[in-house]
């Protein structure tokens, strides 16, 4: 770690002296290499993170978009404004999007003239290495971009070292608070947890809503901060037995299995259930019942089928805690205003969805 940091610090001046047009051109070559190595990158994500092939494929496309977008936008911005690089940036990405998220952080820093150290998530070092190879092969000097795979505790000195100008983190909220506690005043760019909600109006296409709900709640086994977790149904919808039956059928029809099987929709968790996810699997709170009861595979404790929890109460664990697994909590609301109160009463804010045909309700939701 110390050696890698010294190299990155020494390379600051030489990398910052590279012209903006050349740095942007390197990002263009990064995009080209990502496209050329799509199959290899998909395989690495299936192996390392247990991602479905289709989701890994989409992530490669997202990474390509990041590379092209940062190149174009930086040149446009650079033409109007002058800037000074911050220095050396540490990028600490998550395991669940092990290609696009770290690449986005690295390329944003590099194109602006900073040197970068990528500390990949311990669960997905292979994808991180593939990413590093792409950057080096595209022309990023090895002293301007360093790859430092290690455990989180070994990487701790990077957070407190004054030679690190900023940290780009995507991870748990607790991790962001830990970093700031370790180094008050740290320039921290952080995206943390989520408890995302959706509202289904009585005036809506309910079948379309159900299709989108199960995709968002159970894709990647719910292991993403943007997964739908809080579903708020207007009273008429909530009490509609037909809607409940279709929602349950949609969830139960999802194939649960290995990421190597193309038909699998819900793939294994990165680790056996712990924390809030383990608690909700083991115990329900007052008034809650399973519309679809989640089940842990007898042969693989990481394989958990979708769960849909009815009767979730406001302020409960199901309302305010991030489960980070394939669990969807369902709430009843008297109307849109009541539903907005439910959606806005969590400590998180990231994504949200609305299913309704009434334009006035659409505008109010937005």
Beta strands, then each sheet from edge to edge (+ up, - down):
strand 1: 88-92
strand 2: 115-118
strand 3: 145-147
strand 4: 166-170
strand 5: 188-191
strand 6: 196-200
strand 7: 228-234
strand 8: 289-292
strand 9: 307-310
strand 10: 327-333
strand 11: 352-355
sheet 1: 3+ 2+ 1+ 4+ 5+
sheet 2: 8+ 9- 10- 7- 6- 11-
end
